[in-house]
Amino acid sequence: MKTITLAAALALGFAAHTAQAADKMNDLEIAHTAYTAGQIDIRYAHLALAVSENAEVRAFAETMIRDHTAVNVAAGDLITKLNVTPQDNDLSRTLVKGAADKRAELMSLSGKAFDCAYAQNELGYHQVVNQTVEGVFIPTVTVEPLKDLLSEALVTFKVHEGHAEQMVNGLKCG
Amino acid sequence: MRLTRRQVCFGAGGAIVGSALPASGSVPVVVEIRAFAFDPAEVTIRAGETVRWINHDFAPHTATDDEGNWDTEELEKGGQATIRFDTPGTYPYFCAYHPHMKGVVIVTA
């Protein structure tokens, strides 16, 4: 339950921030934030591969790198096709700052403590991102190809969320 | 979109990877990979016929034999691989990257 509580707290805080910011976000800002969210998870995964010796955690991290890279390549292709430039924004900066703090926290851990913290963060992170993409970004964007890309990416992210939940349960973090 | 094509022949002697399959005269049975699922999850073919997997997801996938005897290897979005099954039997498989994704190829004589 600790995981759910943490995730819920994260979701509430982030969702409140997101809902407030979404009114002011345009398509290019949403594209930037979505791309940034993927890059952040890739960095978490590289950290996990550098620290963890747990086979399940490492396999999950490799999947995150593989899948988020694929989604971001597709996003990059779309950006190129549309000939636009994503715009940095407050929400992207908030995500980046929060991720830097979380990585610093994770880097102070090792062994099972790291594995549990990484797994719980992955679950909470995907819950929050998925809630934001589904509830805010997709309804807000106006460019159809971006809406389609976010919708398809959400399918991937939801699978990750389920996978993260299995990882948390499997690690028996207590 | 990156298109890749791969063809494999799987028989009693194991998997043989090649640039082209011997003509079998039959149209491959297609398994679409979409939304992290094999569709259809179960296909039945005759010995000597082929199955073609096509990935429509952003995420790369594989179709990998449970016993490790054959493998499409990584299929990016738009990628496809064709495998010929020469030996009757039941061949369960999964995605090596997302192991909850499962399917089965049933080969009749």
Contacts between the chains, C-beta under 8 A, distances in Angstrom:
chain1	res1	chain2	res2	distance
A	63	B	97	5.6
A	63	B	98	7.0
A	66	B	59	7.1
A	66	B	60	5.9
A	66	B	97	6.3
A	67	B	58	7.3
A	67	B	59	4.2
A	67	B	60	7.6
A	67	B	97	7.8
A	70	B	58	4.9
A	70	B	59	5.5
A	70	B	60	5.9
A	70	B	76	7.0
A	70	B	77	6.8
A	71	B	58	4.8
A	71	B	59	7.5
A	74	B	58	5.3
A	74	B	77	7.1
A	77	B	1	7.8
A	152	B	57	7.7
A	152	B	58	6.0
A	153	B	58	6.3
A	155	B	35	5.1
A	155	B	36	6.8
A	155	B	57	7.3
A	156	B	36	7.5
A	156	B	57	6.9
A	156	B	58	5.7
A	156	B	59	5.0
A	159	B	36	4.9
A	159	B	59	7.8
A	159	B	98	6.7
A	163	B	98	7.6
A	163	B	100	7.8
